[in-house]
Amino acid sequence: MSRPRRVSLVEVGPRDGLQNEAQPVGTETKLALIDRLADAGLRDIEATAFVSPKWVPQMADHEAVLRALMREGRGREGVRYPVLTPNLKGFESALAAGARDVAVFAAASERFSQKNINCSIAESLDRFAPLMDAAATAGVGVRGYVSCVLGCPFEGEVAPEQVLRVAERLLEMGCYEVSLGDTIGTGTAGSTARLFELLCSRIPATRLAGHFHDTYGQALANLLTALDFGIARFDTSVGGLGGCPYAPGATGNVATEDVVYLLDGLGIETGVSLDALVDAAGFIYGALGREPVARSTRALRARRQREAQA
């Protein structure tokens, strides 16, 4: 299969990225980051998660964030702001705050499912049934996530067949797309190829997305491998923000800037400005008090400094 000519990026930094930060990030800072990401050309920006503040304190302001984005004049024309809703209660709260796109998550690993949401894979999927019904009634799109598709911190290797079963079930339940997450970043080009070879034999590539964490520095290689199977949707995180509270040792999602730099070099369109992304990364990392981890951002910022001093 040939590589796609255009790729859509789902920016997950404001949710998947910031959820793992130890220091509080204010609502206005989050909104300013989201504005900068929209200015850069991103059209799918995962804004927050309607989860218990007890378990994910960084997402305690989820209602304030979403209401501000949905307010007339604040949200951008053509930009979607999906939010994570793990259960019906979260969905109902998100809907009341104006959500038009939501996401649910399951795991391909039984032990990770128990650690993350305290139930089996089958139980987690059964819990989504009333949420999916409510979303269909409200006309709200639902995206599915599958965690640990290329490895689990508790079980090790995960069979592609198990990933296929979970992905197919999510699609059957009504998800418009399933994002396949290498949650702990242990995947390689080889394991990624084996996964997509199986899944793309049963599921159209247009219904799948890639979500690669960069713990072992393999995320770009894995993304390139997925491109060869016709995958044209990828989750990325500005500046390489992130990690997972329930995946010990996992680092952030692949950096949006690094992905755009790669795709620009391949002549694949994204509609995203690399320079504007670098500015957005500088903004949020400045608020966090440290330097961005994305290599392209560090290199481009250094080049800007040299040029300014010349």
N, C-alpha and C positions, 0 to 999 in steps of 0.2 A: 504494500500500500504506500502511496506517495505521501509526503509530508503536506500538511495543510498550508495554504497560502496566507491564511490569517488565523491568529490565535487570540482568544479572549482570556483575560486574566481576571480572577476573582481575588480581590485584595482582602486579606484576612488579618492584616496587622492590628486594626483597632479592636478586634475580638481575640482571635487566636494568639496574636502577638502580645497584647497588653495583659491578658488574663494571668500570665505567669510572672508579672513584675511584682517584686516585693514592696516597692514604694508606691504610695497612692498616686494616681494620675487623675487630675481634676476633669470634670465634665467639659469645661470650656476648652481645655487642652485637647481632649479627644475630638471634640467638634472641629477645632481648628485643624487638626491632623486630617480628618475626613474631608474637610473643604479643600485642603492642599492636594489630597489624592484625587479628588474629582477634577480639580484644576489641571492635574497632570494628564487627564484623559481616561482614567479608570471609570468604568461604567457599572461595575459590580463591586460594592464595598461592604463587606460584612461588618456591621456597625457595633453589635453588642450581643450579649447573651442573656436571655430571661431565665436565669438560674438563681438558686438560693445564694444570697450574699454570705451566708455562713460557710459555704463551700468554695465560692469564688468571689472574694471581697472586691476585686477590681471591677466586677460587673454590677456592683450594687446600684449604680446610677442608670441602669438600662432603660428605665422608663423615661427619664429626663433626656437621655441621649436621643432615643428614637422620636420622642415628641418634638424635640427641637428640629430634627431632620425632616419630619413630616410637616412642620409648620410652613405655611405658604411663604414662599420667598427664600426659605433656608435650603431646602432640598433642591438639587439641580435637575434640570430637564434631562430626561433620558438616563438618569442614574438610579440604580436599584440599591436598596440598603437592606439586604437580608439579615435576619437575626436568628440566633440559635434558640430553639425551643425544645427542651428535652421531654416535655410531657404536656398534657392537655392544659394544666394550670398555667404553665409558662406561655403556651400558645394563646390562651384567652387574654392574658395580660398584655402580650405583644399586640394582639389584634385591637385591644382597647386603646393602645398607644399609637395605632395607625399602621401597623405592619402590613405590607403587601407581599412580602417574600419571607419565608422562614426556612430553617434547616433542622433536621433531626439527625441523630447519630447512633450508630450501632457499631459493634466490633466484630472482627473476624476471629477473635480469640476469646474463649470462654473465661479464662482467668482475668483477662483485662476487663471484660464486661463486668465481672463481679467486683473488681477493684474500683472501676470507674463509676458504675451506676448501680452496683449492689444487686444485680440480677443476671440471669442467664441471657444468652443471645436470643433465644426463643421468647423469653419473657419480655425482653426489651422491645422486640418487634411487635408483640401482642399489645404492649402499652401504647404503641403509636397508632393503633387502629382508630380510636375515637378522635385523636388529633387529626388524622388524615381525613376522616369524615367531616370534621368541623372546618378544615381548610378548604375542602371541596365545596362545601356549602357557602363559605365566605368568598370564594374565588381567589384564594391565596395560594401561590405556588409553593411547593415543598421540594427542597433539595435534600438528598440523603448523603450522609457521610458514612464510610466504613473505615474504622481505625485498625491499625496493626496489620495491614494487608501484606507487608513484606517482612514481618517479624514482630514478636511480642516480648516485652521485658520480663515476662514471667514464664512463657512457654517456649520461647525461641522461635524456630521457623514456623510459619503458618502456611498450610497447604492452599494453593490457588483454588482448589475445588471448594474449600470452605468460604473463601472470599466470593466466589461465584454464587454460592447459595444465598448468602446475605444480600449481595447486590441485586440478584434477581427478585428476591422477596421485596426489597424496598421499591423496586420499579413496579412490581405487581400491585403494591399497595397504593401507588399513585405518585411517587416521586418523579419529577421530570428529568432528573439527572442524578447520578451517583458519583461522588467524589471519593477516590480511592487513596487512603492516607497511609503513607509510610511514617507512622507516628514517631518511631524511635530512630528513624534515619539509617537503618542497617541495610537497606536494599542496595543492590548493585545493578548494573546494566543487564547482567544475566538473569537475575531473579525478576527484574522488571519485565524483561522480554517474555519470560515464561508465564508471568501473570497475565499480561495483555494478550499473549497468543491465545490463551484459553478464553479469557473474557470476551475478546473481540470475535471469537468464533460463535458466541452465543448472544452477544449484546452489541447493537450498533455503536460504533465509536462516538457518534454524536450524543449518546446518552451517558458517556463516561467522562470523568475529569481526573487529573492527577494532582496529588497533594503530597509533596516530598519534603521531609525535613532533612536538614543538612548536617546531621551529627557526625557522619564519617566523611563529609566532603563529596558525597556522591549524588547530590540532588540534581545538579545540572546534567550529569551523565544519564541519570534515570529519566529526566524530562526529555532529553534528546531521544532516548530509546522509545519513550511513549509517543513522541512525534512520528516516529517511523511506523507506528500502528494507526496513524490517522487521528490521534487524540489532539483536540484543538482547544481544550479548556484546562487551565491550570490555576491552582490556588497559590498565591505568593504573599509574602509579608514584607512590607517596606522596611528596609534596613536590615532584614534578617531577624526581626523581632520574634520572640516567642519561645515555646517549649510546651510541655504538658505537665500539669500538676500530678498526674497519675502515671507518668512514664519517666521513671528515674533516669537522669542523664541525657534525656533528649534535648537537643538545642532547637533553635527556631526553624520556621519554615524557610524554604529557599527564598532568597531576597528578591523582591520585585525588580530592583535595579539590575541585578545580575542576569535575571531572565530576559529583561528587555534588551540588555546589551547583547546577549546571545542571539535572540531572535532578530534584532536589527542586523547583526552580522550575517544571518542566514537569508536576509531579504524577506522575512516573514512579518507581515503587518500586525501591529497591536493597537495602533492609535494612541499610544502612550508616549509622553515626552520623558526621555531619560533625564534631561537637565532638571525638569520640574520634580521628578522623583528624588533626585539627589537633594534638592532643597527640602522636600518633605521629610526625608530621612534625617537631614541635619536638624530640622525643627524638633522632631520627637526625641531624638537622642540628646539634643541639647536640654530638653525638658527633663530627661532622665539622668542627665549629668554624666554621660559617657559617650564614647565614640561609636559610630555605626560599625557593624561587623561585616556588612556587604563589601566585598573586595572592590567592585566597580565604583561604589560610592567613595570609598577611601582614596582610590586612585584618581577619580575625577575631582574630588575636593583638593587633593594635593596639587593636581595640575592647575586648577584655578588659582591656587596660592602662588605657584611659580609664575604664572602669567601675570598676576597682579603685581608681582615684585619686579618683573622684567622691565 
